[in-house]
Amino acid sequence: MIDDDFWSAELWMRDAKCSDTPDPDLFFSGVAEDIAKAQAICKGCPVRLLCASYAIENNTEGGVWGGLTEADRKAIKATKTRSRKGIPNKKH
């Protein structure tokens, strides 16, 4: 398990591209155009994977985190759960 200090804002969030975005609400609006803009910002972010992992591991609701929407994160979480239980990820 990862130490809780690893997830602290001081260690990675300050390096996120969204931290200096003029419109941070863009990441939480839910409007398709805004989601696409937020994901474009995330695309070149140096902490994208940490951000996405943080949101998945902490069951973060809403918003774009690491380029992933809430639906994306839920799908990943469901796949991980099925995998742990030995259930195939593909439907036959």
C-alpha positions as CSV (number, residue, x, y, z in Angstrom):
1,M,0.0,0.0,0.0
2,I,1.2,3.5,-0.7
3,D,1.9,5.7,2.3
4,D,-0.8,8.4,2.8
5,D,1.9,11.1,2.6
6,F,2.4,10.2,-1.0
7,W,-1.0,11.6,-1.9
8,S,-0.5,14.8,-0.1
9,A,-1.1,18.0,-2.2
10,E,2.4,19.3,-1.4
11,L,4.0,16.4,-3.2
12,W,2.3,16.4,-6.6
13,M,-0.7,18.6,-7.0
14,R,1.3,21.8,-7.2
15,D,3.0,20.4,-10.3
16,A,-0.3,19.8,-12.1
17,K,-1.1,21.8,-15.2
18,C,-4.6,22.5,-13.9
19,S,-3.2,24.3,-10.8
20,D,-2.5,27.4,-13.0
21,T,-5.5,27.1,-15.2
22,P,-7.5,30.4,-15.4
23,D,-10.8,28.5,-15.2
24,P,-10.5,25.5,-12.8
25,D,-14.3,25.1,-12.9
26,L,-13.7,23.7,-16.4
27,F,-12.7,20.4,-14.7
28,F,-16.0,20.1,-12.9
29,S,-18.6,21.6,-15.3
30,G,-19.9,18.3,-16.9
31,V,-20.4,20.0,-20.2
32,A,-18.9,18.0,-23.1
33,E,-16.9,20.9,-24.5
34,D,-15.5,21.7,-21.1
35,I,-14.6,18.0,-20.5
36,A,-12.7,17.9,-23.8
37,K,-10.8,21.1,-22.9
38,A,-9.9,19.8,-19.4
39,Q,-8.7,16.5,-20.9
40,A,-6.6,18.4,-23.4
41,I,-4.9,20.2,-20.5
42,C,-4.4,16.9,-18.7
43,K,-2.8,15.3,-21.8
44,G,0.5,17.1,-21.3
45,C,0.5,17.2,-17.5
46,P,3.6,15.8,-15.8
47,V,1.5,14.3,-12.9
48,R,-1.3,12.9,-15.0
49,L,-0.9,9.3,-13.9
50,L,-0.6,10.3,-10.2
51,C,-3.7,12.4,-10.5
52,A,-5.7,9.7,-12.2
53,S,-4.5,7.1,-9.6
54,Y,-5.4,9.4,-6.7
55,A,-8.9,9.9,-8.0
56,I,-9.4,6.2,-8.6
57,E,-8.0,5.1,-5.3
58,N,-9.9,7.7,-3.3
59,N,-13.2,7.1,-5.2
60,T,-13.3,10.8,-6.2
61,E,-16.7,11.7,-7.5
62,G,-17.1,14.3,-10.3
63,G,-14.6,16.2,-12.4
64,V,-11.8,15.3,-14.7
65,W,-8.8,13.9,-12.9
66,G,-5.7,12.9,-14.9
67,G,-7.7,13.1,-18.0
68,L,-10.4,10.7,-16.8
69,T,-14.0,11.5,-16.2
70,E,-16.0,10.0,-13.3
71,A,-17.4,7.4,-15.7
72,D,-13.9,6.5,-16.9
73,R,-12.7,6.0,-13.3
74,K,-15.8,3.9,-12.4
75,A,-15.1,1.6,-15.5
76,I,-11.5,1.2,-14.4
77,K,-12.5,0.4,-10.9
78,A,-15.1,-2.1,-12.1
79,T,-12.5,-3.8,-14.3
80,K,-10.0,-4.0,-11.4
81,T,-12.7,-5.5,-9.2
82,R,-13.7,-8.1,-11.8
83,S,-10.0,-8.9,-12.3
84,R,-9.4,-9.5,-8.6
85,K,-12.4,-11.8,-8.5
86,G,-11.2,-13.8,-11.5
87,I,-14.1,-12.7,-13.6
88,P,-13.3,-12.1,-17.3
89,N,-13.6,-8.5,-18.4
90,K,-15.2,-9.4,-21.8
91,K,-18.7,-10.5,-22.1
92,H,-19.3,-13.6,-24.2
